[in-house]
Amino acid sequence: MDKILVLDFGGQYDQLIARRIRAAHVYAEIKAYRAVSPAEIRAAGYRGIVFTGGPHSVYAPDAPTCDASILTLGIPILGICYGHQLLAFLAGGTVAPSESGSEYGKTTVRADGHALFAGIPAESVCWMSHRDAVQTLPAGFSAIARTEQCACAAFADDRRRLYGVQFHPEVAHTEYGDKLLQNFLFGICGCAADWRMEDAAAAAVERCRRTLAGKRVLLALSGGVDSAVCAVLLQKAIGDRLTCVFVDHGLLRKGEGDLVERTFGGQFGIRLIRVNAQDRFFAKLAGVAAPEEKRRIIGTEFIRVFEEEAKKLGRIDVLAQGTIYPDVIESGKGDAAVIKSHHNVGGLPENMAFSEIVEPLRDLFKDEVREIGRQLGLPAAIVQRQPFPGPGLGVRIIGEVTAEKADLLREADAIFREEVDAADPALRPDQYFAVLTDTRSVGVMGDARTYGRTVVLRAVTTDDFMTAAWTRLPYEALERASSRITNEVPGVTRVVYDVTSKPPATVEWE
């Protein structure tokens, strides 16, 4: 099986690069830049290497780097963003702050017809995100693409098979990004498309069976796609040594608690314990408005509940979680910048009563998790469920979280989801929900002046949840949702629609 090494220099999109490569049916594995030597790379038999992006400047004293001898291994290398700059820098070129200024967002790139751009129009849209740029190219390198502000948007050294692109071909905003990556994989590296997602599902079950042999596992089951797939995977691997605990923290969507209990405790026959802890969570969150503090409190309280349940069950060795890669990377990993912490990643308390944590899905994206769910036999109703953050409505309520606000948001969110579901299925977003802001505004209901709350509706389209575009829902669906929310949910006088993509925003508001 051919494989590609993704050498991680701390970028937010390292796993997304690997995801795009795997989508082309070529196996990709990620290693940190300081975790592998040139000799190990040579011995592993990689067909190609990708240098990822990163938040640093290559000329800074503490910048992530690698042994320049990697460039002499004879293995094709593609540098992306920071990786593009680092590749040029290691080969003897110069990198400095861009003379024409930073370049962010969608940009027109003009290519010179090089094999890396085979099948791509001479002009196309790419996604830029940089403040530095390659100023002078090393000997043997030539510029093969440019933008209005970047004279070297891509370069090539065909003799040594070294290539770089300043833009991000791995994100959906680059319209021919997949084609460029495929040109590198198949045209330059000569890879065979011989890897399938089924292999990942079988490998995950076998890995859990091996590493959890003889151990009892407690899984935090929320009922969402991630924890549902995790539950079935673990059940296949360790059988009745798995116990699932479902914590109803009072921050779930409408009717969700009963649905989770009915589906997993009944339909799938998984050993499920439901803990009703609403009052406990609201008491802990009283007076807290800061998003990260709310996440920390909810994460800590989750673990405390699990610890208490574990004590009732006797010996429990391992805590399992349905963490997926976007959770990990947004919480900060290695040299990556922190975007926000997730309750099951960055918010864990240090003094836990479990000997270890297992996260079987932490290297996968949402679409890959869904595919593994299908491979494991989960029904479409579960596999295609809406994503839902671990802290639930706690991070969709701006400001202090109260039971009253949670009830209000639950109703508004249910109405919005009903109207989206009733609209044209072809326009179905990948995630859609309501947010309760802490903004009040004047309204008029009947003949009386009101001063009520503002609800934000959010819908995005994405295939990886690392980038997302706001969904252009039909005006009629938005109008129905707005009318119903302001009429059926007491205290709401205004409804607005979020038209911000990711980046610069995140999918969630907090």
C-alpha positions as CSV (number, residue, x, y, z in Angstrom):
1,M,0.0,0.0,0.0
2,D,1.4,3.4,-1.0
3,K,1.5,6.0,1.7
4,I,2.2,9.7,2.1
5,L,3.8,11.4,5.1
6,V,2.1,14.6,6.2
7,L,4.8,16.4,8.2
8,D,3.1,18.6,10.8
9,F,4.5,22.1,11.5
10,G,1.6,23.2,13.8
11,G,-1.0,24.1,11.1
12,Q,-4.7,24.0,11.8
13,Y,-5.2,22.0,8.6
14,D,-2.7,19.2,8.9
15,Q,-5.4,16.5,9.4
16,L,-7.5,18.1,6.6
17,I,-4.6,17.6,4.3
18,A,-4.4,14.0,5.3
19,R,-8.2,13.7,4.9
20,R,-8.0,15.0,1.3
21,I,-5.3,12.5,0.5
22,R,-7.3,9.7,2.0
23,A,-10.3,10.8,0.0
24,A,-8.2,10.1,-3.1
25,H,-7.7,6.5,-1.7
26,V,-4.1,7.0,-0.8
27,Y,-3.1,6.3,2.8
28,A,-1.7,9.3,4.7
29,E,-0.2,9.4,8.1
30,I,0.7,12.5,10.1
31,K,3.9,12.9,12.2
32,A,5.1,15.9,14.1
33,Y,8.2,17.6,12.5
34,R,10.4,16.7,15.5
35,A,9.1,13.2,15.9
36,V,10.7,11.6,12.8
37,S,14.2,11.7,11.3
38,P,15.3,11.6,7.7
39,A,16.5,8.1,8.2
40,E,13.2,7.0,9.5
41,I,11.4,8.7,6.6
42,R,13.6,6.9,4.1
43,A,13.1,3.5,5.8
44,A,9.3,3.9,5.9
45,G,9.1,3.9,2.1
46,Y,6.8,7.0,1.7
47,R,5.9,7.8,-1.9
48,G,5.7,11.5,-1.1
49,I,5.9,14.1,1.8
50,V,3.6,17.1,2.4
51,F,4.9,20.0,4.6
52,T,1.9,21.5,6.4
53,G,1.1,25.1,7.2
54,G,1.7,26.7,10.6
55,P,1.2,29.9,12.5
56,H,5.0,30.8,12.7
57,S,7.5,32.7,10.5
58,V,10.2,30.4,9.1
59,Y,12.9,33.0,9.9
60,A,12.0,33.3,13.6
61,P,14.6,31.8,16.0
62,D,12.1,29.3,17.5
63,A,10.3,28.5,14.3
64,P,9.4,24.8,13.7
65,T,11.8,23.3,11.2
66,C,13.3,20.0,10.1
67,D,16.6,18.6,8.9
68,A,17.4,20.0,5.5
69,S,18.6,16.6,4.4
70,I,15.0,15.6,3.9
71,L,15.2,17.5,0.7
72,T,17.9,15.1,-0.6
73,L,16.0,11.8,0.0
74,G,14.7,11.8,-3.5
75,I,11.1,11.7,-2.2
76,P,8.8,14.3,-3.8
77,I,7.8,17.0,-1.4
78,L,4.9,19.5,-1.5
79,G,5.0,22.4,0.8
80,I,1.7,24.2,1.7
81,C,1.7,27.8,3.1
82,Y,4.2,27.7,5.9
83,G,5.5,24.5,4.4
84,H,6.0,26.3,1.0
85,Q,8.0,29.0,2.8
86,L,10.0,26.5,4.8
87,L,10.9,24.4,1.8
88,A,12.3,27.4,0.0
89,F,14.1,28.6,3.2
90,L,15.8,25.2,3.7
91,A,16.9,25.1,0.1
92,G,18.6,28.5,0.4
93,G,15.9,31.0,-0.5
94,T,14.7,34.0,1.5
95,V,11.4,34.5,3.2
96,A,10.2,37.8,4.7
97,P,7.0,39.7,5.4
98,S,5.1,40.2,2.2
99,E,6.1,43.5,0.5
100,S,2.6,43.9,-0.9
101,G,0.9,43.1,2.4
102,S,-0.9,40.1,4.0
103,E,-3.3,38.1,1.8
104,Y,-6.3,36.4,3.3
105,G,-9.4,34.7,1.8
106,K,-10.4,33.9,-1.8
107,T,-7.8,35.0,-4.4
108,T,-7.3,34.5,-8.1
109,V,-4.2,32.4,-8.8
110,R,-2.6,32.4,-12.3
111,A,-0.7,29.3,-13.2
112,D,1.9,28.7,-15.9
113,G,0.8,25.3,-17.1
114,H,3.2,23.2,-14.9
115,A,2.3,19.5,-14.3
116,L,1.3,20.4,-10.7
117,F,-1.6,22.4,-12.3
118,A,-2.5,19.9,-15.0
119,G,-6.2,20.0,-15.8
120,I,-6.7,23.3,-13.9
121,P,-7.6,26.5,-15.7
122,A,-4.9,29.1,-16.1
123,E,-6.9,31.3,-13.7
124,S,-8.8,29.8,-10.7
125,V,-9.8,30.7,-7.2
126,C,-7.6,29.7,-4.3
127,W,-7.6,30.4,-0.5
128,M,-4.8,32.5,0.8
129,S,-3.8,33.0,4.5
130,H,-0.3,34.5,4.9
131,R,1.6,37.5,6.0
132,D,5.1,36.2,4.9
133,A,6.1,35.3,1.4
134,V,9.0,33.8,-0.5
135,Q,11.1,36.8,-1.7
136,T,14.0,35.0,-3.6
137,L,13.9,31.5,-4.9
138,P,16.7,29.0,-4.3
139,A,18.9,27.8,-7.3
140,G,16.9,25.3,-9.4
141,F,13.5,26.6,-8.3
142,S,11.1,28.5,-10.6
143,A,7.8,30.3,-9.9
144,I,4.9,28.5,-11.6
145,A,2.0,30.5,-10.3
146,R,1.3,34.0,-9.0
147,T,-1.5,36.2,-7.6
148,E,-1.9,39.9,-7.7
149,Q,0.0,40.3,-4.4
150,C,2.2,37.2,-4.4
151,A,4.8,36.9,-7.2
152,C,5.5,33.3,-6.1
153,A,2.2,31.6,-5.3
154,A,3.8,28.3,-6.3
155,F,7.2,27.0,-7.2
156,A,8.8,23.9,-8.6
157,D,12.2,22.2,-8.8
158,D,11.5,19.3,-11.1
159,R,15.0,17.9,-10.9
160,R,14.7,17.3,-7.1
161,R,10.9,17.0,-7.3
162,L,10.3,19.8,-4.7
163,Y,7.1,21.9,-5.0
164,G,5.4,24.5,-3.0
165,V,2.1,26.4,-3.0
166,Q,1.5,29.5,-0.9
167,F,-2.3,28.9,-0.9
168,H,-4.3,26.1,0.8
169,P,-5.4,23.4,-1.8
170,E,-6.8,21.3,1.1
171,V,-9.7,23.7,1.9
172,A,-13.0,23.7,0.0
173,H,-12.6,27.4,-0.9
174,T,-9.8,26.5,-3.3
175,E,-11.9,25.4,-6.3
176,Y,-9.3,23.0,-7.9
177,G,-7.5,22.1,-4.6
178,D,-8.4,18.4,-4.9
179,K,-7.1,18.3,-8.4
180,L,-3.8,19.9,-7.5
181,L,-3.3,17.3,-4.7
182,Q,-4.2,14.5,-7.0
183,N,-1.7,15.8,-9.5
184,F,0.9,15.6,-6.8
185,L,-0.2,12.1,-5.6
186,F,-0.6,10.4,-8.9
187,G,1.3,12.5,-11.5
188,I,4.4,13.3,-9.4
189,C,4.5,10.7,-6.7
190,G,3.2,7.8,-8.8
191,C,0.8,6.6,-6.0
192,A,-1.8,3.9,-6.5
193,A,-5.3,4.5,-5.2
194,D,-5.4,1.4,-3.1
195,W,-6.7,2.5,0.4
196,R,-10.3,2.3,1.5
197,M,-12.3,3.6,4.5
198,E,-13.4,0.1,5.3
199,D,-9.8,-0.6,6.2
200,A,-10.0,2.2,8.8
201,A,-13.1,0.8,10.4
202,A,-11.7,-2.7,10.8
203,A,-8.4,-1.3,12.0
204,A,-10.1,0.8,14.7
205,V,-12.1,-2.2,16.0
206,E,-9.0,-4.4,16.1
207,R,-6.9,-1.6,17.7
208,C,-9.5,-1.2,20.5
209,R,-9.8,-5.0,20.9
210,R,-6.0,-5.2,21.4
211,T,-5.4,-2.2,23.6
212,L,-8.4,-2.6,25.8
213,A,-8.0,-6.4,26.3
214,G,-9.4,-7.3,29.8
215,K,-10.3,-3.7,30.6
216,R,-13.7,-2.3,31.6
217,V,-14.6,0.9,29.8
218,L,-17.0,3.7,30.6
219,L,-18.1,5.8,27.6
220,A,-19.6,9.3,27.7
221,L,-22.5,8.8,25.4
222,S,-24.2,12.0,24.2
223,G,-26.2,10.4,21.4
224,G,-24.5,12.5,18.8
225,V,-22.8,10.9,15.8
226,D,-19.4,10.8,17.3
227,S,-20.2,9.1,20.6
228,A,-22.8,6.8,18.9
229,V,-20.1,5.5,16.4
230,C,-17.7,5.3,19.3
231,A,-20.2,3.2,21.3
232,V,-20.9,0.7,18.5
233,L,-17.2,0.4,17.7
234,L,-16.3,-0.3,21.3
235,Q,-19.1,-2.8,21.7
236,K,-17.8,-4.7,18.7
237,A,-14.3,-4.6,20.2
238,I,-14.9,-5.4,23.9
239,G,-18.6,-6.5,24.2
240,D,-20.2,-6.3,27.6
241,R,-17.1,-4.7,29.2
242,L,-18.5,-1.4,27.9
243,T,-20.9,0.7,30.0
244,C,-22.3,3.9,28.5
245,V,-23.2,6.8,30.8
246,F,-25.6,9.4,29.4
247,V,-25.5,12.7,31.3
248,D,-28.6,14.9,30.9
249,H,-27.1,18.2,31.9
250,G,-30.2,20.2,31.0
251,L,-28.5,21.7,27.9
252,L,-29.7,19.2,25.3
253,R,-32.0,19.9,22.4
254,K,-35.7,19.4,22.6
255,G,-36.7,15.7,23.3
256,E,-33.1,14.6,23.0
257,G,-32.7,12.9,26.3
258,D,-35.6,10.5,25.8
259,L,-34.4,9.8,22.2
260,V,-30.9,8.8,23.4
261,E,-32.3,6.5,26.0
262,R,-34.8,4.9,23.7
263,T,-32.3,4.4,20.8
264,F,-29.2,3.1,22.6
265,G,-30.7,1.5,25.7
266,G,-33.5,-0.1,23.7
267,Q,-32.8,-0.5,20.0
268,F,-29.1,-1.3,20.3
269,G,-29.2,-3.0,23.7
270,I,-26.1,-1.2,24.9
271,R,-25.8,-1.1,28.7
272,L,-26.8,2.5,29.3
273,I,-27.1,4.6,32.6
274,R,-28.9,7.9,32.4
275,V,-28.0,10.5,34.9
276,N,-30.3,13.5,35.3
277,A,-28.0,16.2,36.6
278,Q,-29.7,19.4,35.3
279,D,-29.9,21.2,38.6
280,R,-26.2,20.4,39.4
281,F,-25.0,21.9,36.1
282,F,-27.1,25.0,36.3
283,A,-25.9,25.7,39.9
284,K,-22.3,25.4,38.7
285,L,-22.9,27.8,35.8
286,A,-24.7,30.4,37.8
287,G,-23.1,33.9,37.1
288,V,-20.6,32.6,34.6
289,A,-20.5,34.3,31.2
290,A,-17.0,33.7,29.8
291,P,-17.1,31.0,27.1
292,E,-13.9,29.2,28.1
293,E,-14.9,29.1,31.7
294,K,-18.3,27.7,30.8
295,R,-16.6,25.0,28.8
296,R,-14.2,24.2,31.6
297,I,-17.0,24.0,34.2
298,I,-19.1,21.7,32.0
299,G,-16.1,19.5,31.2
300,T,-15.1,19.2,34.8
301,E,-18.6,18.4,35.9
302,F,-18.9,15.8,33.2
303,I,-15.9,14.0,34.5
304,R,-17.0,14.3,38.1
305,V,-20.3,12.7,37.2
306,F,-18.5,9.9,35.4
307,E,-16.2,9.3,38.4
308,E,-19.2,9.0,40.7
309,E,-21.0,6.6,38.3
310,A,-17.8,4.6,37.9
311,K,-17.5,4.1,41.7
312,K,-21.0,2.7,41.7
313,L,-20.0,0.2,39.0
314,G,-16.9,-1.1,40.7
315,R,-13.6,-1.3,38.9
316,I,-13.5,0.9,35.7
317,D,-10.2,1.2,34.0
318,V,-10.8,3.5,31.0
319,L,-12.8,6.5,30.2
320,A,-13.8,6.6,26.5
321,Q,-14.9,9.7,24.5
322,G,-16.1,10.4,21.0
323,T,-13.5,13.1,20.4
324,I,-12.9,13.7,16.7
325,Y,-10.1,15.7,15.1
326,P,-11.6,19.1,14.8
327,D,-12.2,19.0,18.6
328,V,-8.5,18.3,19.1
329,I,-7.0,20.8,16.6
330,E,-9.2,23.7,17.8
331,S,-8.2,23.0,21.4
332,G,-4.5,23.4,20.4
333,K,-2.1,20.5,19.6
334,G,1.6,20.8,19.5
335,D,2.6,24.0,17.8
336,A,-1.0,24.7,16.6
337,A,-2.7,27.8,17.9
338,V,-5.7,27.4,20.3
339,I,-9.1,28.5,18.7
340,K,-11.3,27.2,21.5
341,S,-11.1,24.4,24.0
342,H,-13.5,21.5,23.9
343,H,-15.0,20.0,27.0
344,N,-13.6,16.5,26.2
345,V,-10.1,17.8,25.2
346,G,-8.9,21.0,26.7
347,G,-11.4,21.1,29.6
348,L,-10.5,17.9,31.4
349,P,-9.5,18.2,35.1
350,E,-6.1,16.9,36.0
351,N,-7.1,14.7,39.0
352,M,-9.2,12.1,37.3
353,A,-10.0,8.7,38.8
354,F,-9.5,6.8,35.5
355,S,-6.2,5.2,34.6
356,E,-6.4,6.3,31.0
357,I,-8.6,7.9,28.3
358,V,-9.3,6.3,25.0
359,E,-10.5,8.3,22.0
360,P,-10.9,5.9,19.0
361,L,-12.1,8.6,16.6
362,R,-9.6,11.4,17.5
363,D,-7.8,11.2,14.1
364,L,-11.0,11.3,12.0
365,F,-13.2,14.0,10.5
366,K,-17.0,14.1,10.8
367,D,-17.6,12.7,7.3
368,E,-15.1,9.9,8.0
369,V,-16.8,9.1,11.3
370,R,-20.2,8.9,9.5
371,E,-18.7,6.5,7.0
372,I,-17.3,4.3,9.7
373,G,-20.8,4.4,11.3
374,R,-22.3,3.1,8.1
375,Q,-19.6,0.4,7.9
376,L,-20.5,-0.7,11.5
377,G,-24.2,-0.9,10.6
378,L,-25.6,2.2,12.3
379,P,-28.9,3.3,10.7
380,A,-29.0,6.5,8.7
381,A,-31.1,8.2,11.3
382,I,-28.2,8.1,13.7
383,V,-25.3,8.5,11.3
384,Q,-26.7,11.6,9.7
385,R,-27.7,13.3,13.0
386,Q,-26.9,17.0,13.4
387,P,-23.6,17.7,15.1
388,F,-24.0,19.0,18.7
389,P,-21.2,20.3,20.9
390,G,-20.4,18.5,24.2
391,P,-21.3,21.5,26.3
392,G,-24.7,21.6,24.4
393,L,-26.8,24.7,24.6
394,G,-24.3,26.1,27.2
395,V,-22.2,27.4,24.3
396,R,-25.2,28.5,22.3
397,I,-26.4,30.8,25.1
398,I,-24.3,34.0,25.1
399,G,-23.6,35.1,28.6
400,E,-24.9,33.5,31.8
401,V,-26.6,30.1,31.3
402,T,-29.9,29.6,33.2
403,A,-32.7,27.0,33.0
404,E,-35.0,29.7,31.7
405,K,-32.7,30.6,28.8
406,A,-32.1,26.9,28.0
407,D,-35.9,26.3,27.7
408,L,-36.3,29.4,25.5
409,L,-33.4,28.4,23.2
410,R,-34.6,24.8,23.1
411,E,-38.0,25.9,21.6
412,A,-36.4,28.3,19.1
413,D,-33.9,25.7,18.0
414,A,-36.6,23.1,17.5
415,I,-38.6,25.5,15.3
416,F,-35.7,26.4,13.2
417,R,-34.7,22.8,12.6
418,E,-38.3,21.9,11.8
419,E,-38.4,24.6,9.1
420,V,-35.1,23.7,7.6
421,D,-36.1,20.0,7.5
422,A,-39.3,21.0,5.7
423,A,-37.4,23.0,3.0
424,D,-35.9,21.7,-0.1
425,P,-33.8,18.6,0.8
426,A,-31.2,19.5,-1.9
427,L,-30.4,22.7,0.1
428,R,-30.0,20.8,3.5
429,P,-27.1,22.4,5.4
430,D,-24.5,20.2,7.2
431,Q,-25.2,21.9,10.5
432,Y,-28.0,24.3,11.5
433,F,-29.1,25.6,14.9
434,A,-30.2,28.7,16.9
435,V,-28.2,30.8,19.2
436,L,-29.6,32.9,22.1
437,T,-27.7,36.2,22.4
438,D,-27.4,38.5,25.4
439,T,-28.7,41.4,23.2
440,R,-32.2,42.8,23.8
441,S,-34.0,45.0,21.3
442,V,-37.2,46.9,21.1
443,G,-40.2,45.3,19.5
444,V,-43.9,45.8,19.0
445,M,-46.4,43.0,19.7
446,G,-50.0,44.0,19.3
447,D,-50.3,47.6,20.5
448,A,-47.6,47.2,23.1
449,R,-44.0,48.0,23.1
450,T,-41.7,45.0,24.0
451,Y,-38.1,44.7,24.9
452,G,-37.1,41.1,24.2
453,R,-34.3,38.8,23.3
454,T,-32.5,38.3,20.0
455,V,-32.1,34.9,18.5
456,V,-29.5,34.1,15.8
457,L,-30.1,31.4,13.2
458,R,-26.9,29.7,11.9
459,A,-26.6,27.2,9.0
460,V,-23.4,26.1,7.3
461,T,-22.3,23.8,4.5
462,T,-19.1,21.8,4.8
463,D,-17.5,18.5,4.3
464,D,-14.8,18.6,6.9
465,F,-15.9,21.1,9.6
466,M,-12.5,22.7,9.5
467,T,-13.8,25.2,6.9
468,A,-17.5,26.0,6.3
469,A,-19.6,28.3,4.1
470,W,-22.8,29.9,5.3
471,T,-25.8,28.2,3.7
472,R,-28.1,30.2,1.4
473,L,-31.4,28.9,2.8
474,P,-34.6,29.8,1.0
475,Y,-36.0,33.2,2.2
476,E,-39.4,31.4,2.7
477,A,-37.9,29.0,5.2
478,L,-36.1,31.8,7.1
479,E,-39.4,33.8,7.1
480,R,-41.4,30.9,8.5
481,A,-38.8,30.2,11.2
482,S,-38.6,33.9,12.2
483,S,-42.4,34.2,12.3
484,R,-42.9,31.1,14.4
485,I,-40.1,31.9,16.8
486,T,-41.3,35.4,17.6
487,N,-44.9,34.2,17.9
488,E,-44.4,30.9,19.7
489,V,-41.4,31.6,22.0
490,P,-42.2,34.1,24.7
491,G,-39.6,36.8,25.2
492,V,-38.1,36.8,21.7
493,T,-38.7,39.9,19.6
494,R,-36.0,39.7,16.9
495,V,-34.5,36.9,14.7
496,V,-31.3,37.4,12.6
497,Y,-29.4,35.1,10.2
498,D,-25.6,34.6,10.4
499,V,-24.0,35.0,7.0
500,T,-20.3,34.5,8.1
501,S,-18.2,31.6,6.8
502,K,-15.4,29.7,8.7
503,P,-12.9,31.2,8.6
504,P,-13.0,34.0,9.8
505,A,-15.7,32.7,12.2
506,T,-16.1,29.3,13.8
507,V,-19.2,27.2,13.2
508,E,-20.3,27.7,16.9
509,W,-20.6,31.2,18.4
510,E,-18.7,30.2,21.5
